[in-house]
């Protein structure tokens, strides 16, 4: 090992002495952020969200300047920060043209409210690689609780339905399509975020199949989250669930040939039982041709056409991060605001940030999809990071597919998951030393095994 690496390893040992109170503060902030994102419709949610963001930013500052934990930025995150800055510039450029003031609102800092979780997760992992397991547990628990609630709503359990209906929109999950179809979203008002989050938990499990065999409970957990995602009946996100399920089956057959038949049989039986007994309630998803569905025609003929005037008048800058474009708030505030939600994340980005912003978003997407190639391309990458890079790939594909038929950008759950998993994929202190080690023919016997959790 080089002299520099020896010095670095000695310095990294100091991370073990970081105060426990600091670590507890970090986890409490992450838990608060994830919990607040689930409390849709409650008046206190804005206060909790802002508290989590402020606490997270302070934690990062203390970690970087007081505890001297390196603050590392991945390329997708860097591009997302540039996109956020461009949003402020585009708002300032067009404000006078459209007769608007230039106030700072929630959507001017939208991506910053996601990105702080990336930095927190990466710093926690840098301190101790075991924090990957702890952060994974946090995700399993929170998304798992919501998945249980989804199943209860799908089964028309009274208290679970009452919780779903306790929102300003008064949405009935048992009659979503006015034909009796049940769409379970758990704590969420809308099923889409729940479906996408459940799929990402499946991807978190599938990533492990690329570096080891799954344990029995992990197979059960995959079926649990896959079924929960199905109860949401989010047709835009079902292709992603199908992709993750296909990768899961291929990997099980590849890595566990002796038990593959058993697992595939169980998967088939569970799927058949789920569909047969729940077919009536799955009518929203399978009751009509997706390509000829009324909701798709409505998007094509009504929703998506609303962006034409903006894109024609402000092709390069867009209108700025307008709440009416990036979500369904303040619709129809003036002639530039759409009367209905755009229901397309990519179209919303073009309308809000222009072609410049769309190019930056495409760069974010491309850089994210390249993560596994970068991680697997380095033979010294740990098994943990390789598995997480696959999770990032599958989750990002699901997110980008979902953005074709839903706005998605303002959905905190899936973005929180992707940011936390992205931070978990960053190297720990020990892994960073291993990644930068240089060997010669004379120190072959001094090689140390790669760290793994």
C-alpha positions as CSV (number, residue, x, y, z in Angstrom):
1,X,0.0,0.0,0.0
2,X,1.3,3.5,-0.8
3,X,2.4,5.8,1.9
4,X,-0.5,8.1,1.1
5,X,-3.0,5.3,1.5
6,X,-1.5,4.3,4.8
7,X,-1.8,7.9,6.1
8,X,-5.4,8.0,4.8
9,X,-6.3,4.7,6.5
10,X,-4.9,6.0,9.8
11,X,-7.0,9.2,9.5
12,X,-10.1,7.3,8.5
13,X,-10.0,5.4,11.8
14,X,-11.0,8.6,13.5
15,X,-14.5,8.3,12.0
16,X,-15.2,5.6,14.5
17,X,-15.1,8.2,17.3
18,X,-17.8,10.4,15.8
19,X,-20.4,11.1,18.6
20,X,-23.4,8.9,18.7
21,X,-25.6,11.9,19.2
22,X,-24.5,13.1,15.8
23,X,-25.5,9.8,14.2
24,X,-28.8,9.7,16.0
25,X,-29.5,13.2,14.8
26,X,-28.9,12.1,11.2
27,X,-31.1,9.0,11.4
28,X,-33.9,11.0,13.2
29,X,-33.8,13.6,10.3
30,X,-34.0,10.9,7.6
31,X,-36.9,9.2,9.4
32,X,-38.7,12.5,9.8
33,X,-38.3,13.3,6.1
34,X,-39.6,9.9,5.0
35,X,-42.4,10.0,7.5
36,X,-43.5,13.6,6.5
37,X,-43.6,12.6,2.9
38,X,-46.2,10.0,3.8
39,X,-48.5,12.4,5.6
40,X,-50.2,13.8,2.6
41,X,-53.2,16.0,3.3
42,X,-52.3,16.8,6.9
43,X,-51.9,20.5,7.8
44,X,-48.8,19.8,9.8
45,X,-47.0,18.2,6.9
46,X,-45.4,21.4,5.6
47,X,-43.9,22.2,9.0
48,X,-42.5,18.7,9.3
49,X,-41.0,18.7,5.8
50,X,-39.4,22.1,6.3
51,X,-38.1,20.9,9.7
52,X,-36.5,17.8,8.1
53,X,-34.8,19.9,5.4
54,X,-33.4,22.5,7.8
55,X,-32.3,19.7,10.2
56,X,-30.7,17.9,7.3
57,X,-28.8,20.9,6.0
58,X,-27.5,21.7,9.4
59,X,-26.4,18.0,9.9
60,X,-24.5,18.1,6.6
61,X,-22.8,21.4,7.6
62,X,-21.8,20.0,11.0
63,X,-20.6,16.8,9.4
64,X,-18.5,18.5,6.8
65,X,-17.0,21.3,8.8
66,X,-17.0,20.0,12.4
67,X,-16.6,16.2,11.9
68,X,-14.6,16.7,8.7
69,X,-16.6,14.1,6.7
70,X,-15.9,14.6,3.0
71,X,-18.9,16.0,1.1
72,X,-18.9,14.1,-2.3
73,X,-21.2,14.9,-5.2
74,X,-22.1,12.3,-7.9
75,X,-22.5,13.5,-11.5
76,X,-26.4,13.0,-11.6
77,X,-26.7,15.1,-8.4
78,X,-24.4,17.8,-9.7
79,X,-26.5,18.1,-12.9
80,X,-29.7,18.2,-10.8
81,X,-28.2,21.1,-8.8
82,X,-27.5,22.9,-12.1
83,X,-31.1,22.2,-13.2
84,X,-32.3,23.7,-9.9
85,X,-30.2,26.8,-10.4
86,X,-31.4,27.1,-14.0
87,X,-35.0,27.1,-12.8
88,X,-34.4,30.3,-10.8
89,X,-32.7,31.9,-13.8
90,X,-35.6,30.9,-16.1
91,X,-38.1,32.3,-13.7
92,X,-36.3,35.6,-13.6
93,X,-36.0,35.8,-17.3
94,X,-39.7,35.3,-18.1
95,X,-41.3,36.9,-15.1
96,X,-41.7,40.3,-16.8
97,X,-42.9,38.8,-20.1
98,X,-45.8,36.9,-18.5
99,X,-46.7,39.7,-16.0
100,X,-45.7,37.9,-12.9
101,X,-43.6,38.8,-9.9
102,X,-40.6,36.7,-9.0
103,X,-41.4,35.2,-5.5
104,X,-39.5,32.2,-4.2
105,X,-41.8,29.2,-3.7
106,X,-41.6,25.5,-2.9
107,X,-40.7,24.5,-6.4
108,X,-37.8,26.9,-6.7
109,X,-36.0,24.6,-4.2
110,X,-37.8,21.4,-5.1
111,X,-34.8,19.3,-6.0
112,X,-32.8,20.6,-3.0
113,X,-35.5,19.1,-0.8
114,X,-34.5,15.7,-2.3
115,X,-30.8,16.1,-2.7
116,X,-30.0,16.7,1.0
117,X,-30.9,13.0,1.6
118,X,-28.3,11.9,-0.9
119,X,-25.6,13.8,1.0
120,X,-26.8,12.5,4.4
121,X,-26.8,8.9,3.3
122,X,-23.4,9.2,1.6
123,X,-21.9,10.7,4.7
124,X,-23.4,8.1,7.0
125,X,-22.0,5.3,4.8
126,X,-18.6,7.1,4.6
127,X,-18.5,7.0,8.4
128,X,-19.4,3.3,8.7
129,X,-20.3,0.8,6.0
130,X,-22.8,-0.8,8.3
131,X,-25.0,2.2,7.9
132,X,-26.0,0.7,4.6
133,X,-27.9,-2.0,6.4
134,X,-29.5,0.5,8.8
135,X,-30.7,2.7,6.0
136,X,-32.0,-0.3,4.1
137,X,-33.9,-1.2,7.2
138,X,-35.4,2.3,7.5
139,X,-36.7,2.0,3.9
140,X,-38.1,-1.5,4.4
141,X,-39.9,-0.5,7.5
142,X,-41.5,2.7,6.2
143,X,-42.4,1.5,2.7
144,X,-43.4,-1.8,4.3
145,X,-45.9,-0.2,6.7
146,X,-47.4,1.6,3.8
147,X,-47.6,-1.6,1.8
148,X,-49.5,-3.3,4.6
149,X,-52.0,-0.4,4.6
150,X,-52.3,-0.9,0.8
151,X,-53.3,-4.5,1.3
152,X,-55.8,-3.5,3.9
153,X,-57.3,-0.9,1.6
154,X,-57.5,-3.4,-1.2
155,X,-59.4,-5.8,1.1
156,X,-61.7,-2.9,2.0
157,X,-60.7,-2.9,5.6
158,X,-62.7,0.0,7.2
159,X,-60.1,1.9,9.2
160,X,-57.6,1.7,6.3
161,X,-60.2,3.1,3.9
162,X,-61.1,5.9,6.3
163,X,-57.4,6.9,6.5
164,X,-57.2,7.1,2.7
165,X,-60.4,9.3,2.6
166,X,-59.1,11.7,5.2
167,X,-57.8,14.2,2.6
168,X,-58.9,17.5,1.1
169,X,-59.7,15.8,-2.2
170,X,-62.2,13.3,-0.6
171,X,-61.0,10.4,-2.9
172,X,-62.6,7.0,-2.5
173,X,-60.0,4.3,-3.3
174,X,-62.7,1.7,-3.7
175,X,-64.4,3.6,-6.5
176,X,-61.5,5.3,-8.3
177,X,-62.8,4.8,-11.8
178,X,-66.5,5.2,-10.8
179,X,-66.9,1.5,-11.7
180,X,-65.9,0.0,-8.3
181,X,-62.2,-0.5,-9.1
182,X,-60.0,-0.4,-6.0
183,X,-56.7,1.5,-6.1
184,X,-54.7,1.3,-2.9
185,X,-52.2,4.0,-2.1
186,X,-51.7,3.5,1.6
187,X,-51.0,6.9,3.2
188,X,-50.8,8.5,-0.2
189,X,-53.8,10.2,-1.7
190,X,-52.7,9.0,-5.1
191,X,-51.7,5.4,-5.9
192,X,-48.8,6.2,-8.2
193,X,-46.2,7.2,-5.6
194,X,-47.0,4.0,-3.6
195,X,-46.7,1.8,-6.7
196,X,-43.4,3.3,-7.7
197,X,-42.0,3.1,-4.1
198,X,-43.0,-0.6,-3.8
199,X,-41.3,-1.3,-7.1
200,X,-38.1,0.4,-5.9
201,X,-38.2,-1.9,-2.8
202,X,-38.4,-4.9,-5.2
203,X,-35.4,-3.4,-7.1
204,X,-33.5,-3.1,-3.8
205,X,-33.9,-6.8,-3.3
206,X,-33.2,-7.8,-6.9
207,X,-29.9,-5.9,-6.8
208,X,-28.6,-8.4,-4.2
209,X,-29.1,-11.3,-6.6
210,X,-26.2,-10.0,-8.7
211,X,-23.7,-10.5,-5.9
212,X,-25.2,-13.3,-3.7
213,X,-28.1,-15.7,-3.3
214,X,-31.2,-14.3,-1.7
215,X,-32.4,-15.6,1.7
216,X,-35.8,-17.1,2.1
217,X,-37.3,-14.0,3.7
218,X,-36.0,-11.8,0.9
219,X,-38.0,-13.9,-1.6
220,X,-41.1,-13.4,0.5
221,X,-40.4,-9.7,0.8
222,X,-40.1,-9.4,-2.9
223,X,-43.5,-11.0,-3.4
224,X,-44.9,-8.7,-0.6
225,X,-43.8,-5.5,-2.3
226,X,-44.6,-6.6,-5.8
227,X,-48.2,-7.5,-4.7
228,X,-48.5,-4.1,-2.9
229,X,-47.4,-2.3,-6.1
230,X,-50.0,-4.2,-8.1
231,X,-52.8,-3.2,-5.7
232,X,-52.2,0.4,-6.6
233,X,-53.1,-0.4,-10.2
234,X,-50.9,2.4,-11.6
235,X,-50.8,1.4,-15.2
236,X,-48.0,3.9,-16.1
237,X,-45.7,2.1,-13.6
238,X,-46.6,-1.5,-14.2
239,X,-44.1,-1.9,-17.1
240,X,-41.3,-1.1,-14.5
241,X,-42.7,-3.6,-12.1
242,X,-42.8,-6.2,-15.0
243,X,-39.2,-5.4,-15.8
244,X,-38.0,-5.8,-12.2
245,X,-40.0,-9.0,-11.9
246,X,-38.4,-10.4,-15.1
247,X,-34.9,-9.6,-13.8
248,X,-35.8,-11.2,-10.5
249,X,-36.9,-14.4,-12.2
250,X,-33.9,-14.6,-14.5
251,X,-31.5,-14.0,-11.6
252,X,-33.2,-16.6,-9.4
253,X,-32.9,-19.2,-12.3
254,X,-29.3,-18.2,-12.8
255,X,-28.1,-18.2,-9.2
256,X,-30.4,-20.8,-7.6
257,X,-30.9,-23.5,-10.2
258,X,-31.6,-26.2,-7.6
259,X,-34.5,-24.2,-6.0
260,X,-35.5,-22.1,-9.0
261,X,-38.4,-24.4,-9.9
262,X,-39.8,-24.2,-6.4
263,X,-39.6,-20.4,-6.3
264,X,-41.1,-20.0,-9.7
265,X,-43.9,-22.4,-8.8
266,X,-44.7,-20.4,-5.6
267,X,-44.5,-17.1,-7.6
268,X,-47.0,-18.5,-10.1
269,X,-49.4,-19.8,-7.5
270,X,-49.4,-16.6,-5.5
271,X,-49.9,-14.6,-8.7
272,X,-52.8,-16.7,-9.8
273,X,-54.5,-16.6,-6.4
274,X,-54.0,-12.8,-6.2
275,X,-55.5,-12.3,-9.7
276,X,-58.3,-14.8,-9.4
277,X,-59.7,-13.6,-6.1
278,X,-58.9,-9.9,-6.7
279,X,-59.8,-9.7,-10.4
280,X,-63.0,-7.7,-9.8
281,X,-61.0,-5.1,-7.9
282,X,-58.2,-5.1,-10.5
283,X,-60.6,-3.9,-13.2
284,X,-59.0,-0.5,-13.4
285,X,-55.6,-2.0,-14.5
286,X,-56.8,-4.9,-16.7
287,X,-60.4,-3.9,-17.6
288,X,-59.4,-2.1,-20.9
289,X,-56.7,-1.9,-23.5
290,X,-54.1,0.5,-22.1
291,X,-53.2,1.9,-25.5
292,X,-56.9,2.7,-26.1
293,X,-57.8,3.7,-22.6
294,X,-59.8,6.9,-21.9
295,X,-57.1,8.2,-19.5
296,X,-54.5,8.0,-22.2
297,X,-56.7,9.8,-24.8
298,X,-57.5,12.5,-22.2
299,X,-53.8,13.0,-21.7
300,X,-53.1,13.2,-25.4
301,X,-56.0,15.4,-26.4
302,X,-56.4,17.6,-23.3
303,X,-53.7,17.5,-20.7
304,X,-50.5,17.4,-22.8
305,X,-51.7,20.0,-25.3
306,X,-51.8,22.7,-22.6
307,X,-48.1,23.0,-22.8
308,X,-48.0,24.0,-26.4
309,X,-48.4,27.7,-25.8
310,X,-45.6,27.8,-23.3
311,X,-43.2,25.7,-25.4
312,X,-43.9,27.9,-28.4
313,X,-43.4,31.2,-26.7
314,X,-40.5,30.2,-24.3
315,X,-38.8,27.3,-26.0
316,X,-35.4,27.7,-24.3
317,X,-36.3,28.9,-20.8
318,X,-39.8,27.6,-20.2
319,X,-42.0,29.3,-17.7
320,X,-39.9,28.6,-14.6
321,X,-40.7,26.1,-11.9
322,X,-44.4,27.0,-11.7
323,X,-46.5,24.9,-9.2
324,X,-49.2,24.5,-11.9
325,X,-46.7,22.8,-14.2
326,X,-44.8,20.6,-11.8
327,X,-47.9,19.4,-9.8
328,X,-51.6,20.1,-9.7
329,X,-51.5,23.2,-7.5
330,X,-52.7,26.7,-8.5
331,X,-54.1,25.4,-11.8
332,X,-55.5,28.1,-14.0
333,X,-54.0,31.0,-12.0
334,X,-53.6,33.0,-15.3
335,X,-53.5,32.3,-19.0
336,X,-50.1,30.6,-18.8
337,X,-51.1,28.2,-16.1
338,X,-52.6,24.8,-17.3
339,X,-56.2,24.2,-16.2
340,X,-55.4,20.6,-15.5
341,X,-52.3,18.6,-14.4
342,X,-49.9,18.0,-17.3
343,X,-49.5,14.3,-16.3
344,X,-46.1,14.0,-17.9
345,X,-42.8,14.6,-16.1
346,X,-40.8,15.2,-19.2
347,X,-43.3,17.6,-20.6
348,X,-43.5,19.4,-17.3
349,X,-39.7,19.8,-17.3
350,X,-39.7,21.2,-20.8
351,X,-42.5,23.6,-19.9
352,X,-40.9,24.7,-16.7
353,X,-37.2,24.7,-17.6
354,X,-37.3,24.9,-21.4
355,X,-35.1,23.0,-23.8
356,X,-32.0,23.9,-21.7
357,X,-33.6,22.3,-18.7
358,X,-34.8,19.3,-20.7
359,X,-31.2,18.7,-21.9
360,X,-30.0,18.9,-18.3
361,X,-32.7,16.4,-17.2
362,X,-31.6,14.1,-20.0
363,X,-28.1,14.4,-18.7
364,X,-29.3,13.5,-15.2
365,X,-31.1,10.4,-16.7
366,X,-28.1,9.3,-18.7
367,X,-25.6,9.8,-15.8
368,X,-27.9,7.8,-13.5
369,X,-28.3,4.9,-16.0
370,X,-24.5,4.8,-16.3
371,X,-23.9,4.3,-12.6
372,X,-23.8,0.4,-12.6
373,X,-21.3,0.5,-15.5
374,X,-19.0,2.8,-13.6
375,X,-19.3,0.8,-10.4
376,X,-18.9,-2.6,-12.0
377,X,-16.1,-1.3,-14.2
378,X,-13.8,-1.0,-11.2
379,X,-12.8,-4.5,-10.1
380,X,-12.2,-3.2,-6.6
381,X,-15.8,-2.0,-6.1
382,X,-17.4,-3.8,-3.1
383,X,-20.3,-6.2,-3.5
384,X,-22.6,-3.9,-1.7
385,X,-22.0,-1.0,-4.1
386,X,-22.4,-3.3,-7.1
387,X,-25.8,-4.5,-5.8
388,X,-26.9,-1.0,-5.1
389,X,-25.9,0.2,-8.5
390,X,-28.3,-2.3,-10.0
391,X,-31.0,-1.0,-7.7
392,X,-30.3,2.5,-8.9
393,X,-30.5,1.4,-12.6
394,X,-33.8,-0.5,-12.2
395,X,-35.4,2.3,-10.0
396,X,-34.3,5.0,-12.4
397,X,-35.7,3.2,-15.4
398,X,-39.0,2.8,-13.5
399,X,-39.0,6.5,-12.6
400,X,-38.2,7.7,-16.1
401,X,-40.9,5.4,-17.6
402,X,-43.4,6.7,-15.1
403,X,-42.6,10.3,-16.1
404,X,-44.1,9.6,-19.5
405,X,-47.7,9.3,-18.0
406,X,-47.5,11.1,-14.6
407,X,-45.8,14.3,-13.5
408,X,-43.9,12.4,-10.8
409,X,-41.5,15.3,-10.2
410,X,-43.3,16.3,-7.0
411,X,-43.7,12.8,-5.7
412,X,-41.4,12.8,-2.7
413,X,-41.4,9.0,-1.9
414,X,-39.7,7.6,-4.9
415,X,-37.2,10.5,-5.1
416,X,-36.4,10.1,-1.4
417,X,-35.7,6.4,-2.0
418,X,-33.6,7.0,-5.1
419,X,-31.5,9.7,-3.3
420,X,-31.0,7.6,-0.2
421,X,-30.0,4.5,-2.3
422,X,-27.7,6.7,-4.4
423,X,-26.0,8.0,-1.2
424,X,-25.7,4.4,0.0
425,X,-23.9,3.5,-3.2
426,X,-21.2,6.0,-2.6
427,X,-18.0,4.5,-1.1
428,X,-17.2,4.3,2.6
429,X,-13.9,5.5,4.0
430,X,-12.4,2.0,3.8
431,X,-13.8,1.3,0.4
432,X,-12.4,4.5,-0.9
433,X,-8.9,3.4,0.2
434,X,-9.4,0.1,-1.6
435,X,-10.6,1.8,-4.7
436,X,-7.4,3.9,-4.9
437,X,-4.9,1.2,-3.9
438,X,-2.1,0.5,-6.3
439,X,-0.4,-2.9,-6.4
440,X,3.0,-4.1,-7.8
441,X,4.4,-7.6,-8.3
442,X,6.2,-7.3,-5.0
443,X,3.2,-6.6,-2.7
444,X,0.8,-9.3,-4.1
445,X,0.7,-11.0,-0.7
446,X,-0.2,-7.8,1.1
447,X,-3.6,-7.4,-0.6
448,X,-6.4,-7.0,1.8
449,X,-10.0,-8.3,1.1
450,X,-12.4,-5.7,0.0
451,X,-14.6,-4.4,2.8
452,X,-18.2,-5.5,2.8
453,X,-21.0,-5.1,5.2
